[in-house]
């Protein structure tokens, strides 16, 4: 009987002890939450709202400028002298400047024929153009193919040079720098640069070179990108939306207001004297193109952007390639900002207004704030406020500002307006990597100088040939799992469940949708899948 009584009393005492522990934990949590966590979260909300306002003002400003440009049709031909290059009976072809065309490549088996063929097809006097293929390939078989392609064009009378080097020091910047050292380059006035997947139209030089000939203050003429595989998958459509805004608005506004914008690294023509005066190519960051543009801009050189001149190229259609590309594009500018901010501030050759534009608008807001606020606010802080009802985010910051920013971003690609929700969710997922890369660049941490060449699949070539490669998922699941995305997805899903059960904010619809987007990215079910074999 005593034994029976003790066995029935033990669970009650155990339950009582567990209840006491729970009460103590709750008391500790309440005591910690009020003086520590809530104030920190309120501070983060304030900082994020401030960054949102900064980004909002920047987007509205650019929107107003672009409307002004379109209404008054302020094309570059109106405020820069442009006349077609004319034949001279006495001088003959010597009246034309000598143009160097550089094509840097690295193991570009799928697209090398496209770029070399397009460059060799450029319309310009044959004795006034030099095609320079800078092959850094490490695969001997691919090097042989590229060299054979160059010899094939040389046999047709094209002045084409096949250049290799013993190492890959400096990656693309190192290859371009080495290419400028050859003796035949000294006779050239301008250099056009095309990445391995870019295919300029034959009239490219006829439309760009006159700006450099007739305007001695102009250092760079940049063309717009046209994506041949934007319909490949939903991920490429999302990329098209982001990049179209960059070219339709950001580049156009920079060119029209301060004659300054970031060189896109390809599809542009440089005045060689300006390139040399700026210090040439440097490999101190992974954005050697932006580095050169900033240094040339600080010397007082002007840039011209031609929105109606488009050069075909390929978007990365695998998630792995796109992640690597976005790491480089986010880490590099942040690292360059850290290295050059004081140099920009101290320069005497440009106006204070232009210095403010470069430091604040071009670098700080667009390259740092835009990435950080997207992830920290909408994927970390805003969901956390669900768990802490004491912290309130005003509706204008949680709904109105992001909605207007999103609509302004959509103007670049009207045909994809119906995909706006998908674009928001995808951009928030990618903001995780962009934010991480931004901090790596600012802190100069481990992967700050990581350079992975963006994989090209040669979609345009395969489409023409009618024999598109069969795409299928990788067999190894581990290659497709991304833990960071999965962790953020679980966090958002938990916040969504809590808001649905106990909250009053009604954020759970957004939180569930965003968590699903992170889960999809986390298992690698994004973009096309290409077999390793």
Residue, then its C-alpha position, 0 to 999 in steps of 0.5 A: x500500500x505504501x509502495x502504491x502511494x509513493x508511485x502515485x505521488x511521484x508524478x505529481x511532484x515531478x509535474x510540480x517541479x517541471x512547472x516551477x522550472x517553466x515559471x522560473x524560465x518564463x520569469x527570466x525571459x520576461x526580465x531579460x526581454x524588457x530591458x535587453x531584447x526589446x530595446x535592441x529590436x527597437x533600435x534595429x527597427x529604427x535603423x532599418x526604417x532609416x535605411x528604407x527611407x534612404x533607399x526610397x528617396x534614391x529610387x524616387x529621385x532616379x524615377x523623376x530623372x528618368x521621366x524627365x529624360x524620356x519626356x524631353x528625349x535627352x539622348x546622348x547625341x543631343x548633348x555630345x557631338x556625334x557625327x559618323x566617321x567619314x571616308x577621306x579620299x587623301x588619307x584613305x583608311x588612315x582617317x579611321x582610328x585603330x581599335x583594339x577588341x579584347x575578348x578575355x576568356x577562361x575555359x569557355x568551351x560553350x561560347x568561345x565561337x560566338x564571341x570570336x565570331x561576333x568580334x571578327x564580324x565587326x564592321x570596321x576597316x580591316x587594317x584598323x582593327x585588331x582582335x585580341x583573344x586573351x585565353x586564360x583557359x586551364x583545360x588544354x583541349x579547350x585552349x587548342x579549340x580556341x587557338x584553332x578558331x583564331x587561326x581559322x579567322x586569321x586565314x580569312x584575313x582577320x587581324x586576330x591575335x591569340x594571347x596566353x600567359x603562364x599564370x592567372x594572376x589577377x584573373x580578368x584584370x590581370x589578363x586585360x592588363x597583360x594584353x595591353x602590354x603587347x607592342x601592337x597595342x601602342x598604335x591603338x586609340x581605343x579598346x572595346x571589351x567583350x566577355x566570352x558570351x557577348x555578341x556585338x552587332x556588326x555596327x557596334x563600332x560605327x555607333x560608339x567610336x564617334x562619341x570618343x572621336x568628337x568629344x575628347x573629354x569622354x573616356x567610356x561609351x557603354x552599351x546595354x545588355x540584351x539577354x538571349x536566354x531570359x526565357x530559359x527559366x523563372x530564375x532568368x526572368x527574375x534576373x532580367x527584371x533586376x538587370x533591366x532596372x539597372x540599365x534602364x534607370x541607374x545607368x541612364x541616370x548616372x550618364x545624364x546627370x553626372x556623366x558617371x556610372x559603373x563600367x559593366x566590364x564588357x560591351x564598352x569602348x574605352x579611350x586608351x589614354x584615359x585608361x592609362x591615366x586612371x592607372x590601368x587595370x588593377x586586381x585589388x578587388x573582384x570588380x576591376x571594371x568598377x574600380x577603373x571607372x571610379x578612378x577615371x571618373x575622379x580624373x574628370x573623365x566623362x562616360x556616355x551610356x547608350x540605352x538603344x545600343x544592345x549587345x546580346x549575352x547570356x544570363x547564368x541559368x544555374x543557381x550555383x553560377x548565379x550565387x557565385x556571380x552575386x557574391x562577386x558583384x556584392x562583395x567587390x563594390x563594398x570592398x572597393x568602397x572601403x578602399x576608395x572612400x577617402x580617396x574620393x573625398x580628398x580628390x580635387x578634380x571633381x565637384x563636391x556634388x559629384x563626390x557626394x553622388x559617388x560616395x552616397x548614391x552610387x556606393x553607400x545606398x545602392x551597393x550597401x544599404x540596398x542589400x543590407x536593408x532587404x535581408x535584415x529588415x524583411x527577413x530578420x527584424x520584421x519577422x522578429x517583431x511578431x515574437x515581440x508585440x511591444x515592438x511596432x513597425x509603422x505601416x508606412x515602413x512595413x508596407x507602403x515604402x517597400x511596395x513603392x520601391x518594388x513598383x519603381x523597380x518593375x518599370x524596367x521590364x513591363x512584360x514581367x509585371x505579373x511576376x512581381x510577387x515571385x521577383x520580391x520573394x526571389x530577391x529577398x532570398x538572394x539578399x541573404x548572399x548579397x548581405x553576407x558578401x557585402x559584409x565580407x567586402x567591408x571587413x575584408x574577410x575570407x572570401x573577399x577576393x574569391x573569383x569564380x568565372x560565371x558558368x555559361x551554357x551557350x544557350x543561344x548557340x544550342x537554340x540555333x543548332x536545334x539540339x539543346x542539351x538535356x538538363x536533369x538534376x544532379x544525382x548528389x543531393x548534398x550539392x543542392x542543399x544550402x543550409x543558410x537558406x534552410x535555416x532562414x526558411x525555418x525561422x520565417x516559418x516559425x514566425x509565421x506560425x506564431x503570428x497565425x496563432x498568437x499575433x495581431x500583425x497578420x504578417x503570416x501570409x508574407x512569412x509563409x510565402x517567403x519561407x517557402x521561397x527560402x526552402x525551395x532555394x535551400x534544396x536547390x530547386x531553382x534555375x536549370x539543372x545540368x548533368x555533370x556528365 
